[in-house]
Amino acid sequence: MRILIAGGGQSASLVATRLIREGNEVVLVEENPDRCRQLEETLDAKVIQGNAASIRVLHEADIRNAEMLIALTSEDQINVLVCLIASVESDVKFKVARLRTHEVNYWRRILQRAGLHIDLIIHPETEIADRILRVVRLPGVSDVIDFAEGRVKLFGMNIDETSWVAYKTVEDLDRAGPPKNSLIALIFRGQQVIVPHGAEALKPGDHVYIVTTADELEPVCQFMGLQTQESLDRVYIVGGKQVGIRVAELLEPRGVTVKLFERDIARCEKISQILRKTVVLHADGTDESILAEENIKGAGAFLAMTNDDEDNLIASLLARKLGAKKVVALINRLNYLPMAQRLGINTTVSPRLAAVDRILQFVRKGRVLSVTTFREEEAEAIELIAAEGSKYVGRSLREVRLPRGAIVGAIARPNGEVVVPRGEATIQAGDRVIFCTLESTVPLLESAFLAEARREWV
């Protein structure tokens, strides 16, 4: 497929890398000449220097022959304008745009009334707020990812020296009697990603991901030595940008006491007009004395949501030191994610990865229902629908040979049944199958499951 990407930032680069690897022809438009040189050095793609809002530049990028447009510039207005130009100047079949404005829902309605069809509008802040809400009352859990309409959960946690599971093999844990529907699917160890076998031991410093069902999430957490909060009482948010405001809006109806710290007094006044119950403080949330004065000890959660990664890391470390039960940091630079984990901040959220996940899901649409990318695209959790005629359908997992570096995490049947499988489980046509896999293995899985879906794009 010929794909034109407007914008050359980190999200665009991540998306382009994956699309090129999957055999697509990619052209990027980027205004900054230094960034253009970097993209040319790292990507097997055509890079056009220029403003993506320029019709001349888009013609140079051959927009007339593009089959898909993905607008990922840093300016919402340009992303919308590029889609408008594409609608008039080309027969592009699919248009995707990222919008960061808090008025995204108004924009959806306006674009619809104006007749400008955009197939997918991505709002990373909404994606992030949803992810935070899923994990905020689980202190030792880094993230909880939903599959099969919430019936299947994939959660992450750190292994430390004091954990009872440290140095235990996967077989040891199976013998210890975990809840039936649970499976250790991925282990991140330093720069290494491991799809574990029975003899693999968990080591201090590992970050592991475990598949289970919605009903057994808390029992599995308890089996792994994690505590859950019955109720969430107090949440502290540092940063009065969109994500922080959105999370506060979602927490207020749940009876949670929320305090939001913002350095800009004008911004504080604006936020206080938006939020009804949240206490908005004109203060520096990275100042230890202020956090102690505001009684952060024992708070249910502390969310560092500023636009500055360093501030978020510092604030999170302070909050953990001062006794917050759950700490979450927003990280924009993907190379900071492993460092955050090494610092003991095991829950991070990334606007860039949130956007990449939604785009990959859309590009692979058909029988791909969801995609979650881990760290710097080293691994994926991918939810597929098993097609009639797939070589994996109708045979037990013990009989089939999955690509090396892939594991079936769960099977969700159309009748509502969920199986976290062992070797005797069988995949049937129409099942939702959740794989945890190394990134390099994804094309092999897709070729086995998605033959029909791929023909839809031709």
N, C-alpha and C positions, 0 to 999 in steps of 0.2 A: 504494500500500500504506500502511496505517496502522501507524506504527512508534512505539513508546514507548521512550524512552531514559532510563534511571535514571542520574542523574549529569550534571553540567553543566561538567565540567572541559574542558581543552583537547582531549583525545581525543574526548570527546562532541561538542564544538563542531565539530571537523573532520568527524566522521562525519555529523552533522546537516546541515552545510552541503552536503556532497556529495549526501546522500539527498534533501534538499529540491530541489536543482538538477535531480535526475533525476526529479522529479515525485511524490515520496512525501509523504504527510502525516505530519509529525513532531510529537510531544509530548515535552518534556523535563521531568524532575522534578529539582529542585536545592534544597538546603536553605539555602544562603547567599543572603540577600536582595540583596546587592550584585551577586553573580554573576548572579542572576536578571535584574536590570535590564540588565546587560551583554548577556546572551543575547537579551533582548527587543529591544534596540536593534540587534543585528547579524543576527538570524535571523528568517526568516519562518516562525515556529513558535510553538505554544502552549507557554508555560513555566509550570509549576506549582511554587510554592514549598512545600517541605515535605520531610520525611524519607521517602526511598523505601521504607523498611521499614515504613511505616505503611499499613495496609490502607485507611484512610479517604483518605489522600493518593492512593494508586493508583486508588481508585474515582473520585476527582475527576479524575484523568488519563485516565479512561475505559479502564482496562485490559481491561474486558470486551469491548471492540470492537477491541482492538489485534490486528493480524495477526502482528507480530513484537515481541519484547522484547529490548532490548540493555542489559545491566546493566554500567555503567562507573563506578560510584561508587569512591571511594578505599578502601572497606572490603570485603574479600573476603566477610566474613560477610553484609553487606547484599546483595551481588550474588547470593549463593546464596539468601538469604531471599526476595528479590524473585522469583526464578525459582520458588521453592516456592509463594509466594502466587499467582503467575500460573497455576501448574498447577491450583490449587484454585478460584480465583475467576474464571477466564476460559477461553476456548477458543483462546488464542493458539497459532498454528501453529508458530512458530519462536522458540527462546530462545537467546540468546548471553550469555555472562558472561566477564568478565575476572577472572582470579585471579592474584595476585602472590606467593602463598605458595610456598616451596620444597617444600612437601608437595603440590604440585598433582596428582601422579600418584596419591597416596593418596586425595585428594579425588575424583578421577575414579572410582576404584573404589567408594568409599563411596556416592557419588551414584547410581552404577549399581545397587548392591545395594539402596539405599533406594527405587529406582524413580522417582527424580527425573530425568527426561530433559532434558538440556541439549544442544541440537544442536551448539553450538560453545563450547568452553572455550579462551580465549586466555591464554597465559602468555608475556608479552612478553620475559621474561628468556631463555627458551629460544630464541625467535626471534633475539634479539640475539647470543647465544652462537654460534649456527649461522652467522650472518653474519660474525662476527669470524673464526671458524675458516676460512672460505672465502678470506679476504683477508690473513691475518696474515703469510704469508711473501712477500707481493708489496709491496715497499717503496713503489713509486710509484703503486700502485693504491688508489683510495679505497674501492671496494666491488666485489664480484662477485655478480651476481644470477643465479640459476639458472632456466632455463625448460626445458620439454619433458623433465622428469625428469633434468636436468643435462646434456642434450645441447647446449643453447644457453647461452652465457654473455654477459652484458652487464656490461662493466666500465667504471669511471670513472677519470679521471686529470686532473691539472692540467697546463696548458701554461705553462711559464715562459720567461723571456727567453732562456735558454741552450739550450732544446730545439731540436733540428734541425727539428721540424715547425712551429715558430712562424713565422707569416706565410705558410705554405704553404696553398694552397687545397685543397679536397677533390679537385679534378681533379689538382692537382700530386701529391698523395699516391697517387692511383690510378696515375699514370704511373710512380711510383717502385717499383712492383712489390710491393705488400703481399701477405700470404697471401691466397689466393683468397677464403676465406669470412670476410670482415671488412667492416664498414660503420660509418662514423661516423653515429650516429643522433640524438644530442641535443648541443647546446652551451648551457651556462649561462654567460652573460656579464653580470656584475652582476645586475640585476634582470630581465634579458631572457632568455627561453628561445627557442632557435632550432632548428628542424628544418632541417638544412642542405641546400643544393643544391650543385652542383658548383663554382660560383664563390665559395662562402663560404670565407673564409680563417680559419685558427685564429690567435688572438691571445694574447699573454701575459696570464695571469689567467683565461683561459677554463677552464671545467671541462667536459670532454667525456665522452660515453658511447659506447662502441664495442661493436657486436655481433659475436660470432664463435662458433665451435664449441668444444666442450670440448677437442678434439684440437689446435686451433690457438691456444688462449689464450696460451700462452707465446711462440710465434713472433710473434703479433701484438703482444704487449707489447714484445718485443725490437725489432720493426720501428718501434714508436713511441718507442724510446729508453729503455725501462724495463728495469731489472734484476730478476731473480728470485733468491730464495735457494734453493739446492739443498736445504738442510736448515735447520731451525729449531733453534738451540741453546739460547738463553736468552731467557726472556720475563719481564718485570717487570709486575706488576699493582698498581695503587694503588686501594685500596678493597676492604673485605672484605664487601661486600653480595652478594646472590644472583648477580648477573652475574659478578662476579670469581671467586667460588667455582666457578661452573659452568664457566667457561672453564678454570680451573686443573684441574678434574676431567677435562676433555676432553683437555688437553695432557699430563697425567701419563703415560697409557699410550703416548704417542708418543715417550717418551724425552726430552722437553723439560725442561730445568732451569727451574723456576718460582720466583720470589720474589714474595711478596705483602705489601704494606705496609698496615697498619691502625693508626689512632691509638688505638682503644679496646682496652685491655689485656684486658678480659673477652671482647670479641669475638675477639681474637687466640687466646685459649685455646679458644674454641668452634670456631674455624676449624681449629686444629691437630688437633682430634679428628675433623674431617670429612675433611681432605686427608691423603693418605698420604706423598707425597714432596715436596710444596711447602714451601719455607722461608717461614714466616710471621714477619714482622718487626713488632714494636711500634715504629712510626716514622712520621714525616710524609713521605709520598711527594711532597710539593710543596716539600720543602727541598732546595735545590741541593747543599749539602754532603753530605747523606745519600745522595743519588743518586750523586754522584761517588765517595763512600766505598764504595758497594756495586758499583762498577765497571760502571756502565751503558753506558759507551762500547763501541760495537760490538754491543750486545745486539740480538737479532733483532727484538724487538718490545717496545713499551711501551704498556700499556693503562691509561688513566685512567678508572676505573669507579666513582668515588664518586657520592653523590647530589647533590653540589654542582657545578653547571656551571662556575662560576668556578674552583674548584679543579682541575677536569679540564682546563680550558684552560691554566691556569698550569703544571700538571704536564707537559702535553704539549709546551708551548713549551720548558720546561727540558730535557725528555728529548731533544727534537730538537737543541737547542743542545749537549747533552753527547754526542751521537753515536749515539743509538738509530737503528736502520735503519728501523723502522716504528713509527708513532705512531697510536694510536686513542683518540678521546675520546668518552665517553658524554655526550650533550647532551639535556636534558629540554625546555628552552625552544626552540621551533622558530625563533624569531627570532634565536637565536644561531648557527644553522647557517651562514648566509652569512658571518657574522663569523669563524667558525672557519676557513672556507675562505680568507678574506682574510689571516688570520694564518698561513697555510701549513699548517694542520692539515686535510689533505684527506680524512681518514678519520674519519667521525663515525657514531655509531649512536644511534637515538632509540627509546625504549620506546613513545612515543606513536605515531610513524609505523608501528612494527611492528604495533601493535594495529589501527590504522586500515586497513592493508593487508589484514589477515586478515578484518576485518569486511566491507570492500568486496567482497572475493572471495566471501564467503559470501552476501551480499545479492544479488549478481549470479550466483549459482550456477546450474549447468546447463552452459552451454557456456563460461563464464568459468573458466579454470583457475588463474590467478594474477594478482595486482595488486601493483604496486610504485609507491608515491607518492614523488615527488622534492620536496625542500624543503617549502615551505608549500603543498602540493597544486598546484603550478604545472604539473606534467607527470606522466605515468604511463607505465609499461611494462605492457602488458596482454596476457595470453595467452588467445586464443579458439580454439574449435574451429569450423572453417568448416562451416556447415550446408548440406545439399542445398537448392538453391533460392536461396542467397544470390546477389546480383547480382555478387559478386566471383569466384564459383566458375566454373572452366572458361575463364577469359579471362586473357590475359597482363597483367601489371601495367602494361605500356606502354599497354594499351587501356583500362584502368579509370581512373576519376577518383576517387582517394581524397580524403577531406575535407582541406581545407587545414590544415596543421599536424600531419599524420600521415604516418608512414613505416612500411613493412613491414620489420622488422629481420631476421626469419628465418621460414622455413617448415620445420616438422618433420613429415615424412611418417609415416604409420602403420607403414611398413616399416623405420623407423629412419633413413632418409636425412634429412639436414639441408641446407637450401639457404639461404645468405645471398644474397638475390635481387638481380638487376639487372632491367632492364625486361622481359626475355624470359621470366622465371619465371611459372609458372601456379599458382594456388591450386586445390586439389582438395577435394572434400567429404571431411571427416574429418581434414584437415590441422590441426595446431596452428599458429596464426599468431601471431607475436609482433609487436605494434605498439609503437612509441614515438611518443607523441602529446602534444600540449598537452591540458591537462585539459578545456578547452572542447570538444574534438573527440570525447571519449569517447562521449557519447550518440549521435552520428552513426554511429560504428563499431558500437556495440551494436545500433542499429536495423537495420543492414545484415547483421549476423551472427547476431543472437540472437532473431529473431522467434519461433522455437519455444520457446526457453528462457523468454521473457517470459510466454508463455501458461501455463507451468507454475505461475506464481505466482497466476493468476487463480482 
